Amino acid sequence: MLYSLKVSGPQTAAALADRLGVTAVAIRQMLARLHEDNLVDFEDSRETVGRPKRFWHLTDAGNGQFPDNHAGLTADILASVSAVFGEDGLDRLISHREKSTLAQYREALEPTSSIEAKVNRLAEIRSEEGYMAEAGRDESGAFTLIENHCPICVAARSCQKLCRSELEVFQAALGPDVEVTRLEHILKGARRCAYSITEKARI
């Protein structure tokens, strides 16, 4: 239940029942228990004439049920690096991490040829790292990379250079023939991080 809300966002009990293959009654009972435990909450939305629909979503405690990659410790280490070695030292640390990550991604993407294959493989890698990532295409045909969870969110809140570094790594790993744009950002209040990946026009 929590995983479904994490991946697909706010949903009605009926939608959850259909997705999970159980009865709506059972779903409502489970939602009631999760609500009592402060793991889910709801908002009523009147989309059409008639009774409003109740959309359920994860609370902060619900999001906390997913792995955070010891982000609190990472945030403390980053703060210590900055305090001891200054901003230059922190920049060098992030740059080292960026180069190491980029090398790993490039090695993993090397066997792929098409942009679509590269995006799909990148989504697999990010999921293995805990980001619950998925690849797809939007209505315009652009490739998309969706990350439904951020295991370094706590660290990234204290050091937003980490997020800027990740965007640069994606761009470099996927190559010069594409442009990567961040559309949604967890640190700016979005439910997830989302990226649009478009092919550059050939001259």
Secondary structure, 3 states (H helix, E strand, C coil): CHHHHHHHCCECHHHHHHHHCCCHHHHHHHHHHHHHCCCEEEEEECCCCCCCEEEEEECHHHHCCCCCCCHHHHHHHHHHHHHHHHHHHHHHHHHHHHHHHHHHHHHHHCCCCCHHHHHHHHHHHHHHCCCCEEEEECCCCCEEEEECCCCCHHHHHHCCHHHHHHHHHHHHHHCCCEEEEEEECHHHCCCCEEEEEEECCCC
